[in-house]
Amino acid sequence: MKAAELRGMTLDQLEEELLKLKKEQFNLRFQAASGQLENTARVRQVRRDIARIKTIAREKRAGQAQKG
């Protein structure tokens, strides 16, 4: 997921996306542990997307704090 796409989302949308990715990360870890994981690169991709969402959400919250 691109950072530009994420910046266009609201904080609520970012939180929903974060929840979805965390569930996917759990499932990927479960698949890896049971030896059923086919796309190992997806684990890294999801982890980076989670970090990207957290960073952008933090930036948005900091921007709101400066305005208010």
GUBA-237179 format. One record per residue (C-alpha): residue number from 1; x, y, z; residue in three letters. Coordinates in nm, 3 decimals. Each point is the difference from the previous one (the first is absolute). Layout:
<kekols>
[kekol NUM,[X,Y,Z],'ala']
...
</kekols>
This chain:
<kekols>
[kekol 1,[0.000,0.000,0.000],'met']
[kekol 2,[0.133,0.340,-0.096],'lys']
[kekol 3,[0.050,0.276,0.255],'ala']
[kekol 4,[-0.190,0.243,-0.222],'ala']
[kekol 5,[-0.309,-0.224,0.016],'glu']
[kekol 6,[0.026,-0.014,0.378],'leu']
[kekol 7,[0.040,0.374,0.040],'arg']
[kekol 8,[-0.335,0.047,-0.175],'gly']
[kekol 9,[-0.177,-0.210,0.263],'met']
[kekol 10,[-0.157,0.122,0.323],'thr']
[kekol 11,[0.125,-0.119,0.339],'leu']
[kekol 12,[-0.297,-0.236,0.028],'asp']
[kekol 13,[0.077,-0.154,-0.338],'gln']
[kekol 14,[0.365,-0.039,0.099],'leu']
[kekol 15,[-0.102,-0.178,0.320],'glu']
[kekol 16,[-0.223,-0.238,-0.198],'glu']
[kekol 17,[0.281,-0.075,-0.245],'glu']
[kekol 18,[0.241,-0.054,0.289],'leu']
[kekol 19,[-0.237,-0.249,0.162],'leu']
[kekol 20,[-0.040,-0.185,-0.330],'lys']
[kekol 21,[0.376,-0.021,-0.049],'leu']
[kekol 22,[0.060,-0.120,0.355],'lys']
[kekol 23,[-0.249,-0.282,-0.055],'lys']
[kekol 24,[0.175,-0.089,-0.324],'glu']
[kekol 25,[0.337,0.008,0.177],'gln']
[kekol 26,[-0.132,-0.240,0.263],'phe']
[kekol 27,[-0.127,-0.237,-0.268],'asn']
[kekol 28,[0.331,0.016,-0.186],'leu']
[kekol 29,[0.194,-0.079,0.317],'arg']
[kekol 30,[-0.234,-0.291,0.066],'phe']
[kekol 31,[0.053,-0.131,-0.355],'gln']
[kekol 32,[0.376,0.037,0.032],'ala']
[kekol 33,[0.003,-0.194,0.327],'ala']
[kekol 34,[-0.205,-0.283,-0.151],'ser']
[kekol 35,[0.208,-0.008,-0.320],'gly']
[kekol 36,[-0.284,0.109,-0.228],'gln']
[kekol 37,[0.130,0.346,-0.093],'leu']
[kekol 38,[0.053,0.031,-0.373],'glu']
[kekol 39,[0.085,0.369,-0.046],'asn']
[kekol 40,[0.265,0.076,0.261],'thr']
[kekol 41,[0.055,0.351,-0.135],'ala']
[kekol 42,[-0.353,0.093,0.107],'arg']
[kekol 43,[0.106,-0.015,0.367],'val']
[kekol 44,[0.253,0.276,-0.057],'arg']
[kekol 45,[-0.243,0.200,-0.213],'gln']
[kekol 46,[-0.272,-0.009,0.266],'val']
[kekol 47,[0.244,0.095,0.275],'arg']
[kekol 48,[0.115,0.304,-0.197],'arg']
[kekol 49,[-0.357,0.101,-0.083],'asp']
[kekol 50,[-0.086,-0.012,0.371],'ile']
[kekol 51,[0.297,0.223,0.080],'ala']
[kekol 52,[-0.096,0.238,-0.281],'arg']
[kekol 53,[-0.358,0.030,0.128],'ile']
[kekol 54,[0.117,0.059,0.357],'lys']
[kekol 55,[0.240,0.272,-0.116],'thr']
[kekol 56,[-0.260,0.183,-0.207],'ile']
[kekol 57,[-0.260,-0.025,0.278],'ala']
[kekol 58,[0.252,0.147,0.245],'arg']
[kekol 59,[0.075,0.285,-0.242],'glu']
[kekol 60,[-0.372,0.074,-0.040],'lys']
[kekol 61,[-0.054,0.002,0.377],'arg']
[kekol 62,[0.297,0.233,0.047],'ala']
[kekol 63,[-0.139,0.230,-0.270],'gly']
[kekol 64,[-0.336,0.015,0.174],'gln']
[kekol 65,[0.167,0.077,0.334],'ala']
[kekol 66,[0.186,0.298,-0.153],'gln']
[kekol 67,[-0.321,0.141,-0.149],'lys']
[kekol 68,[-0.201,-0.042,0.318],'gly']
</kekols>
